[in-house]
Amino acid sequence: MIALAGPAASAALGARIAALARAGDVVTLSGPLGAGKTSIARGLLAALGLAGEAPSPTFALVQPYAPPEIAFSVLHVDLYRIEDPAEMDELGLDEARIDSLLLVEWPERAPGRWPDALRLVLEFAEDGGRTLTVDRPGAWRDRWPLT
């Protein structure tokens, strides 16, 4: 378990993940509203070169980023408004994943969809910060230096 003191620590974690991620990867972010999922995503996108703050894709569902705006293609996905996992097919994420990093908030709305994803789960800590639990699949075990 990793302790995150606040939004700056969450953004810094996102930057560290950006240094490890590549096209074809999936990173999922789970946790309650306000736990810091978007802060991690914003840190990752900033580290890849995004100027300005990334909007939350809650209403758009998918916010694409591509070079030259950032180093490589990223699809920032927010599944909060997905009510039926069958709706996922309409988003075209599996095809887009071939040459993009998928950064997915609320992956529990599509259970079992990405078994090879780096799964990050945020929870509120008693001290007001956040705790992060990481589930590393095989492809991430050698790349993920944090415990």
N, C-alpha and C positions, 0 to 999 in steps of 0.2 A: 504494500500500500504506500502511496506517495502523498504527502501532505502538500496542499497548495494554499498559500496564505491569502490570496486574493486574485483579482483580475490580471494583475501584472505577472504573477507567477503562472497563471493559466496561459497567458499569451506567450510567455517564455517557453513553456512546455510545447506549445504549438510550433514555435520556431525550431526547437530541437527535433520534433517529428519531421518538419519540412526537410531537414538535412538528411533524413533517413529514407523518406518516401520517394516513390517513383511512379511513373505512369503504369497503370495496370493494378495498382494497389487499391485497397479499400480500408479506410479508417472509419470506425463507427464510434459515435459519441452518445452515451446514454446517461440519463440522470434527470432529476426533477427540473421543472422550470426554474431558471435563475441559478442553476448549479455551475455554470461556466462553460457549457458546450460551445457556444458561439465565441467566447473569449479564446478558447483553444484554436478554433477555426480561424479567427482573425489573426492570431499570432502566426499560424502556419502560412496563411496567405501573404501577410506582410513580409515574412522571411523569404518568400518566393518572389518578392518584388512588387507586390500590390501597393500602389500609392493611395493613401486615404483609407478610410475605414470600410471594410466589407459590410454590406447590408445583410441582415438576417434573411434567409430565403424562405421564411415561413409562408408567405403568401404566394410567391412565385414557384415554390417547391424546389426548383433547381436554378441555381445561379452559376452560370458558366464563366470561367476565366481562362484565357489562352495567351500564348506569347503574341506580341512582345510585352503585354501587360504584366505577365509573370513568367517565371522560368520554364514551366511546362503546364499543360492543360490540367485544370482542376474543375470538377463539378461539385459545388457545395450544395448538398441536398438536405432538405428539412422535411421529414415525413410526418410531422405532427398532425397535419390535416388529412392524412390518408386514413380512410375508414375501412377499406377492404384491401388486403394484400394483392388482389387481382388488379387493382389500379396501377400497380408498379409497372406492369408490362407497357403501359401507355407512355411511361417516362423515357423508355429507351436506354436505361442505364447500363444494361449488360453489354450492349453494343458500344456505347460510349466509353466504357471502362477499358477497352483495348488500348486506347492511347491517352487516357486521362486518369488522374487520381480521383477516386470517389471519396468524398468527405461527407459522411452521412450522420445527421442528427436524427434521433428518435428511430433507430433501426428496429426496435421492438415492434414497430408497426408492420414490418415485413419479416416475420420470424423465419430463421433458417436461410435467409436469402444469400448471405455472404459468409459461408463457414470459414473462409480463409482470411477474414478481415482481422486487422489489429483492433481489438475491442477495448475501448476506454469507458469506464463507468465511474461517474462522478456522484458523490454524495455530500451532503452538508455535514460538517464537523461541529462538535460541541463548542469549539472556540471561535466559530464564525467563519472559519476557512472552509476548505473542501478537501475531501480525500478522493484519491484516484486509485482505482483497481484496474490492472492491465491484464488482458488475456492475449497472449502472443501465439499465433498459429505458427506452424513450421517455417513459413517463408520469412517471418519476422524474428525468429529466435536469435539468429546470428546478428541481426541489425539492431535490435533493441537493447541498448546498454543499461537502461534503467531497471531497477527492481522495485 
